[in-house]
Amino acid sequence: QVHLVESEGGLVQAGGSLRLSCAASGRTFSNYVMGWFRQAAGKERDFVAAISWSGGSTYYADSVKGRFTISRDNAPNTVYLQMNSLKPEDTSVYYCAAKRGDHRITTSYNYWGQGTQVTVSS
């Protein structure tokens, strides 16, 4: 079992930046691919970014490429999502997730955080 807890999101103006973090506990964090997803009101949950177990490789949705950066620190078991040049359409509940396997495959995540709200005002 992997327990994931996201940091508090927040309200930011368009063009601003925000960094989310997700602390993991339970099984060996470094064995897991970590991902970030988001779900806007009334929409399905979408993939945002993922990072390999080693941190050496990342993968992004086209909508955030060049603006968001995912990173991880295997001690102390934390994954980050740095969000720059935020747009109103980035407003969503953001979730971190964990799985074993290929970080380039955006499905089959086994463990999820509770989600954190990010609101971008225009």
Buried (B, 14 or more C-beta within 10 A) or exposed (E): EBEBBBBEBEEBEBEBEBEBBBBBEEBEBEEBBBBBBBBEEEEEBBBBBBBBBEBEEBBBBEBBEEBBBBBBEBEEBBBBBBBBEBBEEBBBBBBBBBBEBEBEBBEEBEBBBEBBEBBBEE
